[in-house]
Amino acid sequence: MNIGFEEEDLDTGYCSCPYDHGGYCKHIVATLLVCLYQPELIEQRPSLEEILDRLNEVQTQTLIQDLVANNPQLLDDIEYFADQVAPLYVTTSSPETLPQRQITVDAHRIKAKVRYSLRDAVRYIEEGWDEEIGTEEISSLIQDAQMYTQRGDTLNAFA
């Protein structure tokens, strides 16, 4: 669950429960009631950024490896993130200049990329943001696949 405030007003509320009847679920409402009537019970925790700032690079890598060991599906999201911020190759606008790679198709990775992008798109729409923001990643995946396909490199089109 995640509840966000802007000054003293509720800004966002997210819960992973399956409630979808409009408004906030009972978990968010109960949490807000505790905030209102028993604020002393609420523990102020450091932000994720503050926690990670305490760790050095080796400790951060150990943390990520432990998290993936306990939750293997995170590997897809981590790989997708790494590919976005530090790609193995530079994508250009010309299909003829794209590097040729020998790969095997990893359907799980493709699904993770699409799932990650769709999850963001749904969150953007639910929070009233521009619908186009969440769909940019999917459009980018499609454009990359089209460029590789035009070159006849179908393996990379699916990577």
C-alpha positions as CSV (number, residue, x, y, z in Angstrom):
1,M,0.0,0.0,0.0
2,N,1.1,3.5,-0.7
3,I,-0.5,6.7,0.4
4,G,0.8,10.1,-0.7
5,F,0.1,13.5,0.8
6,E,0.6,16.9,-0.5
7,E,0.8,19.2,2.4
8,E,-2.2,18.0,4.5
9,D,-4.3,16.7,1.7
10,L,-4.5,13.2,0.4
11,D,-2.7,13.2,-3.0
12,T,-2.6,9.5,-4.0
13,G,-3.6,6.2,-2.6
14,Y,-2.6,2.8,-4.0
15,C,-3.3,-0.6,-2.6
16,S,-2.5,-4.0,-4.2
17,C,-5.8,-5.5,-3.2
18,P,-8.3,-6.4,-6.0
19,Y,-10.8,-3.7,-5.0
20,D,-12.0,-1.9,-8.2
21,H,-15.4,-0.3,-7.4
22,G,-14.2,3.3,-7.4
23,G,-12.9,5.3,-4.5
24,Y,-10.4,3.9,-2.0
25,C,-10.4,0.4,-0.7
26,K,-11.0,-0.5,3.0
27,H,-7.2,-0.9,3.6
28,I,-6.5,2.7,2.6
29,V,-9.5,4.0,4.5
30,A,-8.4,2.1,7.7
31,T,-4.9,3.4,7.3
32,L,-6.1,7.0,7.0
33,L,-8.3,6.6,10.0
34,V,-5.3,5.5,12.1
35,C,-3.4,8.5,10.7
36,L,-6.3,10.8,11.8
37,Y,-7.2,9.3,15.3
38,Q,-4.0,7.6,16.4
39,P,-1.0,9.4,14.7
40,E,1.3,8.3,17.6
41,L,1.1,4.7,16.3
42,I,2.5,5.7,12.9
43,E,6.2,5.0,12.7
44,Q,8.2,7.5,10.7
45,R,10.4,5.5,8.5
46,P,13.3,6.8,6.4
47,S,12.6,7.1,2.7
48,L,14.0,4.5,0.2
49,E,16.5,7.1,-0.9
50,E,17.7,7.7,2.6
51,I,18.0,3.9,3.2
52,L,20.0,3.4,0.0
53,D,22.2,6.3,0.7
54,R,23.5,4.5,3.7
55,L,24.7,1.6,1.6
56,N,27.9,1.4,-0.4
57,E,28.0,-0.2,-3.9
58,V,28.8,-3.7,-2.7
59,Q,26.1,-3.6,-0.1
60,T,23.6,-2.3,-2.7
61,Q,24.5,-5.2,-5.0
62,T,24.2,-7.7,-2.2
63,L,20.8,-6.2,-1.3
64,I,19.6,-6.6,-4.9
65,Q,20.9,-10.1,-5.2
66,D,19.1,-11.1,-1.9
67,L,15.9,-9.5,-3.1
68,V,16.0,-11.4,-6.4
69,A,16.9,-14.7,-4.6
70,N,13.7,-14.2,-2.5
71,N,11.6,-12.9,-5.4
72,P,13.0,-14.2,-8.8
73,Q,10.4,-12.3,-10.9
74,L,12.3,-9.0,-9.9
75,L,15.1,-10.1,-12.3
76,D,13.0,-9.2,-15.3
77,D,12.3,-5.7,-14.0
78,I,16.0,-5.2,-13.0
79,E,17.2,-6.4,-16.5
80,Y,14.7,-4.1,-18.2
81,F,15.8,-1.2,-16.1
82,A,19.4,-1.9,-16.7
83,D,18.8,-2.1,-20.5
84,Q,17.1,1.3,-20.4
85,V,19.7,3.1,-18.4
86,A,22.8,1.3,-19.7
87,P,22.1,-0.5,-22.9
88,L,24.5,-3.1,-24.3
89,Y,24.5,-1.2,-27.6
90,V,23.6,2.2,-28.9
91,T,20.4,2.4,-30.9
92,T,20.5,4.7,-33.9
93,S,17.7,6.0,-36.1
94,S,19.0,4.1,-39.1
95,P,18.1,0.4,-39.4
96,E,21.2,-0.2,-41.6
97,T,23.6,0.9,-38.8
98,L,22.1,-1.2,-36.0
99,P,24.6,-3.7,-34.7
100,Q,23.9,-7.4,-35.5
101,R,23.8,-9.6,-32.4
102,Q,23.5,-13.3,-32.1
103,I,20.8,-14.0,-29.4
104,T,18.1,-16.3,-28.4
105,V,14.6,-15.0,-27.9
106,D,13.7,-14.5,-24.2
107,A,9.9,-14.5,-24.0
108,H,10.0,-13.8,-20.3
109,R,12.0,-10.7,-20.8
110,I,9.7,-9.4,-23.5
111,K,6.7,-10.0,-21.3
112,A,8.4,-8.3,-18.4
113,K,9.1,-5.2,-20.5
114,V,5.5,-5.0,-21.7
115,R,4.1,-5.8,-18.2
116,Y,6.3,-3.1,-16.7
117,S,5.2,-0.5,-19.3
118,L,1.5,-1.4,-19.0
119,R,1.7,-1.3,-15.2
120,D,3.1,2.3,-15.5
121,A,0.5,3.2,-18.1
122,V,-2.4,2.0,-15.8
123,R,-0.9,3.9,-12.8
124,Y,-0.5,7.1,-14.9
125,I,-4.1,6.9,-16.0
126,E,-5.5,6.1,-12.5
127,E,-3.7,9.0,-11.1
128,G,-4.9,11.3,-13.8
129,W,-1.6,11.9,-15.6
130,D,-1.3,12.1,-19.4
131,E,-2.2,8.8,-20.9
132,E,0.6,9.1,-23.5
133,I,3.3,9.1,-20.8
134,G,2.8,5.4,-19.9
135,T,2.6,4.2,-23.5
136,E,5.9,5.7,-24.6
137,E,7.9,2.6,-23.5
138,I,5.6,0.3,-25.5
139,S,5.8,2.5,-28.6
140,S,9.6,2.4,-28.2
141,L,9.6,-1.4,-28.0
142,I,7.5,-1.6,-31.2
143,Q,9.8,0.9,-33.0
144,D,12.9,-1.1,-32.1
145,A,11.3,-4.3,-33.3
146,Q,10.2,-2.7,-36.6
147,M,13.7,-1.3,-37.2
148,Y,15.3,-4.8,-36.7
149,T,12.6,-6.4,-38.8
150,Q,13.2,-4.0,-41.7
151,R,16.8,-5.1,-41.6
152,G,15.8,-8.8,-41.6
153,D,17.1,-9.4,-38.1
154,T,14.1,-11.1,-36.6
155,L,15.9,-12.5,-33.6
156,N,16.8,-9.0,-32.4
157,A,13.4,-7.8,-33.3
158,F,12.1,-9.9,-30.5
159,A,14.8,-9.2,-28.0
